[in-house]
Amino acid sequence: MNLRYNIRHSALGGLWGLGAPLLVSIIASIILIIAGGEESALGNSVAFNVIISIITELSFFLVFYIISRRTQTDWVQASGVRNVSPWYLYIIAAVLGILCVFLFNPIISLWEQLLSLIGYDISGELPMPLDSVGMLILAIFAVALIPAICEEFLYRGLVLNGLRKYGVWVSVLTSALLFSLMHMNLQQLPYTFILGVIFGLIVYYTRNIWLSIIMHFLNNATAILIMYFIKNNSTEFVWWHILVALGCVIVACGIIWLVVWLIKKKDNKATEQDPLDTQTILPAAQRNKLMLTPILAGVLFLILFSLINFGVI
């Protein structure tokens, strides 16, 4: 039984993390075609859209679990489920998860405005309308809680930890890139990559996956609450929005750097030699070949879906 993931597990996780939601999407499309298309009663059904959304997210955990079983890896030990951090780190994680929404929102808004100017369709929608408290609760469950658990287990629990032996930036940046490409959405690409880096740094230095799950959940939940209470948040672009956006990014980076510095100062166990890690470091050529496969696949899918949103195909 393996007690740690390795780079091969990370490559498999990255590749199947792209394939699983595509497979669910294809199956859902076939069902809709049989039922009469997107304009049919089933296509307009909130229940159907919510179920497909939840199944898509559960597919990430299924990929994580199957890879763990097939490679005979103790997923509880390897992913960091059992690891416990000081109480204040959970509070810091919660605050960071909420702050990221507000601190990075200005720069993301500018990115979306740029995309809309060049013809990209940015009309993303939730799988349910936020027109009641009941729908709000359902959205927090389906779009915040389930994704936070399932996506974190795959991308931080497996992909990042499988690359841990190659250093902090290789593991953090690679897992963040695969995480952002998985969304297959040019509109979300910068924000999901930034979040992936932040979540990855926290998990790398604490080995505690629950911290990134908390951050991920509260980040998504905060965004949903904002959408619920502010129905129309579009604003006219003016030049000083750029200064506000850059200022927020600088403040966010400073806060994140301070948090990581404090974690490293308090506990350096994650950067020390892991006695449970028996994997050998692969040559650079073999290592690059393994990880470039899911990355290139993700880039190709992103280009394809971007062309669709630009109306080219």
N, C-alpha and C positions, 0 to 999 in steps of 0.2 A: 504493500500500500504506500503510495507516494504521499508525503506530507506537505509538499510544496508544488505549485504549478511551475511549468517551464515554458520556454519560448515557443515550442511546438503547440502547446495548449493555447497560448496567446494567439498564434496565427489561426488556429482552428476556430477559436472564439470570435476573432475579428471577421473571418470569412462567413461563418454561419450566422453571425450577428447581422450581416447584410442579407443573407439568403432567407432567413426565417420570416421576417416581415413581408418580403416580396412574395413568398409562398402563400402566406395568409391573404395578402392582397389579391393574388391570382384566384384563389379559391373563392373569396368574397365576390370578385367580378363575375366568375362563372355562375355563382348562385343568383346574382342580380340579373344576368342575362336570361337565365332560365325563368326568373320571376317576372321578366318583362322590362328590364333595364333600370337605369337610375331614377327614372321618373315614375316607376311603379310604386305601389303602396309599400313594398318592402324597402325600396331604395330611399324613400322618404321617412322610413320608420326610425325614430330615435333609438328604440331598443336594439334594432339591428346594428346601427352604427356604433352604439356603445359596446355591444357584445364583440364586434370585430375589433374595436380599439383595445378592449381588455385582452382578447385572445392574442393580438399582436404583441402586447407587452409581456404576456405570460410566455410567449415563444422565446423571449430572451432568457428567461429563467430556465426554460426547458433546454435550451442550447447549453447553458451553463451546467445544468445538472447532468445531461447526457454525456458531455465531454468529460466531466468529473468521473462518472461511472465507467465510461469506456477506457479511460486512462488509469483507472484504479487510483484515483486521488481522493484523499479525505477532504471533501469540500468544506466541511465545517472548520477543520484546522487550517486549510490552505487559504481560505477566503478572508479569515479574520473575524469570523462570527463570534468566537469565544473571547476575543481580546476586549479588555476593559480599559478605559481611559479615566483620568481624574474628572471629577464632576464638572469642573469649570470648562473643560474642552467641549462638553455637550452644549453648554450655554453659548460658547463662542461659535460653535458650528451652527446653532440655530440663528444667532444674530447675523452671521455671515451669509447664510442662505437667504435671509430676507433683504439684507443690504445690497446684495448683488443685483436684485431686481431694479432697485432705484439708482444705484451707482452706474450700472452699465446700460440702463434704458435709453439715456440720451444718445449715446453713440450708435446703439442698435437702431434707433428711430432714424438717424441720419442715413444709415446703411439701407434701410427699407425705402427711404425717400429716393435715394440714388437708384436703387433697383427699379422703382416704379417709373422713374424718368427715362430709363432705357428700355421700358416695355415689359418688365417682369411682373407677373401676376402675384401680388402679395396678399391676396384675399384669403388668408388661411382661416379656417373655422374649427371650432371644437366639435366633437361628435354629438353634442347636445346643446340646445339653446339655453342661455343663462337667464331664463325669464321667471324663475321662482326659487325659493329657498331649497326646495327639494332637488331641483336641477343643479343648484350650486353644490349641495352636499354630494350628489352623484358625480359631478365634475371633479371635486376634490378627491374622491375615491378613485375614479377611473383615470384621471389625467395627472394627478399629483402623487397619490400614495402608491398605486400599482407600478407606475413607471419608475418611481424612486427606488423601489425594492428590486424589481427585475433588471433594470438597466445597470444599477450599481453592482449587483452580483456578477454580471457578465463583464462589464468594462473596468471596474475597479477590483472586484474580487478575483476575477480570473485573468483578464488581459494584462492589467497593470502588475499584479503579483507575479505573473509568469515572466515578466521582463525585468523584475526587480534587480536581478543579479547584474544587469547591464548599466545600472546607475539611475539616479533620480530623473534626469532629463530624458533619457531614452524611454524609460517606462512611463513617465507622466505624459510627455508630448505624444508618444505613439498611441497610448490608450485614449488620450483626448482627441487625437485626429480621427481614430476609428469611431469613436463615440459621435463626433460631429458628422462624419460621413454617413453614419448609419441613418441619420434623420433624412438624408437624401433631399435636402431643402436648402437652396442657396440663401434664402431669407434667414434661416436659423443658423447657418454655418458659423459665423463669427461668435455668436453668443454661446452656442453649445460647445465650441472649442474652448472658449474662455472658462466656462463652467467646468469642463473636463479637466483643464489644467488645475483649477482651484481644488476640485474634489480629489484629484490625483495627488496633489502635494500633501493634503491632509491625511489621506490614506497611507501614502508612502512613509510619512514620518511617524504615524501612530499605529499602523497596521490594524486599525479599527474601522471596519467597513460601515458600522452603524453611524459614524460621524458623517460620512458622505451621504448616507441614506437620509439622515435628518436634514442636511443642507439641501439636498435635491428635492425632498418633499416640500419643505417650507418655501423654497424658491418657486416651484410650480404652483403651490397653493396661493402664495402671495400674488402671483401674476393673475391667477383665476379670480381672486377677490377684487383685484383692481378692475378687471374686465367686467365684473358683476356690478360694481358700484359706479364705474365710470363708463357709461354706454358708448359715448362718443369722445374719444381722446385724441382725435386728429387735430393738429395745430399747423398753422401756416409757417413755413420755414423762413427764418430770418438769420442773418449772419452770425449773431451772437450765440445761436444754438450750438455752433461749432465749439466756441470757447467753453460753454457749459458742459458739453459732452467730454471734451478733453480734460477739463477740471475734475469731473466725476471719475473718469478713468484713472487719473493720477492719484486721487484720494483712495480709490478702491485698491489700486496696486500697492499703495503705502500701507493700508490696513492689512492686506493679505500678506505682504512681506513681514510685517510686525508679528502677525499670528504665527507664521511658519518659523520665524526666528525664536519666538517664545517656546514653541513646541520642541524645536531642536535643542534649545538650551536646557529644557526640563528633562527631556528623555531622548537619548541618542541610541537606544537599543535597535531601532530600525535600520540604522546605518552601519551597525556592527555585523560581523560575520554571523550568519544564521546557522546554527548547528543542525537544523533540520533540513537545510538546503544542500542536497548532494548532487545537483545537476552540474554538468561541465559547461564552461563557456564555449560556445560554438565559434568557429572562424567567421570573420566579418562577411565574407562572400555568402556563406551558407545562412548566416543570420539575416542578411539583407534580403536574400531570396525568399525566405520564409515570411517575413513581415511585409515585403513589398506586394506580395500576392493579394492579401485583403485590402491593402491601401489602394492599389491600382484598380481593383474591382470597385471599391467605393467611389473613386474619382470618376470612373466610367459611368456608374449609375447616377452620380450627381450631375454629370454633363447631360445625360439623357433626360433626366427629369427637369433640368434647367431649360433645355431646349423646348420641352413641352410647355413650361410656364411662360417662356418667351413667345409662344405661339408659332415656333418654327416648324414643329412636327405635331 
